[in-house]
């Protein structure tokens, strides 16, 4: 027989999981929501259904059925998310909310422990009272929920002096030609929205304006600005938000190219015969790859000379001071897509972004997630299928796919991703640790950012990701190589 605990009646939230009723003390319940869109986080504990944005904060949403009823095959989709407090807020997916009800608690022996039971007038009349902090601890046995203040926010540092001396450039194409801007002059790269507002009599290069974080951003068609034929922007068009002479301007380009990190001797000044009077908008010419492809580095100070563009002033009259302040208060990430989800990685860890070659060299006896190897300027790099790394089936060949070359913690590898969409500069205040994750080196996603549109962007820990990849590749390459190693089509 249940043993009464002698406490007075309290109020509880009663809900169902399958055919059984469960209850939470109403005092820890903050609100009830309909199931929102969840951002899946690879490497998360099985009980974490995903993350959602709640009032500007990333809320972990726990699938209670995987913790309380792991063997239950749900007949229906959950209809509510209960937001409750367990050191910090957590969302709980439940099948159905029955009622807020008063009831009397009792204890019932169940194996070596006692289970709290609730006698109520609603539902089945009996509900099991859940100990939410204990459930969260069970779901995340080495979790960090409630301990975000002690979490280290890792920033990827440049590995050595040689890398620190490299010239970092953001490249793009305009009218079929390759151009670049210094990385420190690029605030972010965005997709071109459909709702550009035209400005009458603004000039041939002006496309209009868009709203960006509470201010108006002018858009200029870069080919027209450079005096080239300027076709209408296509689906691959991007906005490069650049700091030009202390102001921010959106340069509309045909497509985003690789992020380049070049040795200083690969960057040459513009020949004097082409630079008479300082009229050219090009600062330097750089040689990329073994074939020596030439990329023109635009002058951020002279690009707008001779135009009548009025732009939004960056929050300082001193452009150099403004850049330093922006870097201190923000973090820049490259956004890539895998399986319909977007992820970010610190731009400091991205060596470059490459197109997928037609063939890749096979690494004998390598793990399934390693699809092959490529030669990048004399260095052989393993290429990891990021879909398989995230537990997804391999993707189909597509012209959007890219190889993101990462370098961190002394390791270098290429990530095969479904696409690289943009580059963002995130406010540091919008980034927080991913709640409740084990402190495990294999956990590749350890932070999440809340974007301006309310969506969430999981941020990949480059060091953790490459550490696991490096161990797998080293283990495979220590085995004897077969003599029939050849090449296979790019996966």
C-alpha positions, 0 to 999 in steps of 0.5 A: 500500500502506498505510504502517505507523506503527510504533506498538504495538497499542492498544485501539479501539472498533469500530463500523459506519456503513452497511456500513463499519467505523470506530474510536475510540481506546478511551482517549477513550470514556466509556460506551455508551448506548442511543439516548435521547430527544433534545431538538431544538434549532432553528438547530443545525448539521445534524450535531447530532441533539439534546441529551440529559441525561447525569448532569445535564449537557446532552450534544450528540449528533452524527449521525456519518453526516451528517459521515462519510457524508453521502450515506448513506441509513441502512437502520436506526435507530442502536442505540448512542450512544458517549459520547467526549471531544473537549475536552468530552463528545459523544455519537455516534450509530452503527449498531452497536458491533462490539467493543473490539479491539486492532489495528495502525494504518497510514496510507493516502493519500486525496487530499491527506491521509492516512487512519488505518486499523486492522487488526483481527480483528473485523468486516471486518478493516479500520476507519477510525480517526476523529479526533474533535476534527477531526470535531467542528470540521468539524461545528461550524466556529465552534463553542464546544465546550470553551469554555463558560467564555468564553461570555457568559450574556446576561440581557435587561435592561429597554430603558429607564426607562419600561419599568423603571417598569412594574408586572409582574404574573402574571395568572390566572383563578379562578372565571371572574374575573381576578386577578394577583400581582406578578411578584416574588412568583411563584416559578414556575407549574406544571401540576397533577400527578395525584398530589396527596396529600390532608390530612384536616381541612385546611380547605375551601380545601386540596387537599393537598400535592405534593413539589417539589424536596425539600420539601412544597408545600401546595396551596390552591384559590384560588376557595375561599380567596377565598370563591367557588364552587370547582369541581374543577380542569380540564385548564387548571388551574395551580399558581401557586407564590407567596411569601406572607409569607415562605413558599411556597404553591401556589395552584391557579387555573383557567388561567394568563393573560397576563404583564402589564406596565402603566404605573403610572397603570393600577394603582389602589388599592382604593377605601376603601369596599371596604377598611375594616379592611384585610380585603380580600385585594386590594391594587389594581385594574388596567385592561388593554387598550383595553376597560379590563378590570379585574384584581384584584391580590391581596395577597401579605401578606393572602391567607392571613390567617384560614387555618390553612395551614402552609407550607414556609418559604423559606430565610430568615426575612426574605422581602425578603432571601430574594427578593433571594437567589433572584433572584441565584441563579436565572433566571425563564423563560416556557415555551412549546410549539412542535411538541411541544417546550418552550422557555424565554425569559427573563421579562424579555423577555416583555412579555405573552402574548395570545390569538390574535385571529380575524383579523390584518392582512396585511403585504404582501410580508412573509416567509412566517414573518410571519403578520400584524400585531396592534394592542396598545394602539395599537402595531402588532406583527408576528406571527411563526409560530414553527413556521416560524422553527424549520423546521416546517410551520404548525400547526393552529388551536387554542384553546391557541395564544398570541402571546408578545410579546417585547421585547429589543435595541430590537425588539418582535414577537409569537411565534405558539406552540402554547401557553404552559404555565408559568413556571419559576424555574431554578437558575443552576447548571442552565443552560449554553451550548448546546454547539458552536453557531456564534456567529451572531446567527441562532442563537435557542437558545444555552443549555439548562437541566436540569430537576428531572425530568431533561428539557432545556429549550432557552432562546431568546435573545430578542435574537437571535430578534428581531434576525433577525425585525426585519431580515426585517420591515424589508426587507419594509416598505421595499417599496411597499405594495399598495393591496389590503391587508386582513385574513386569518384568523389562521394 
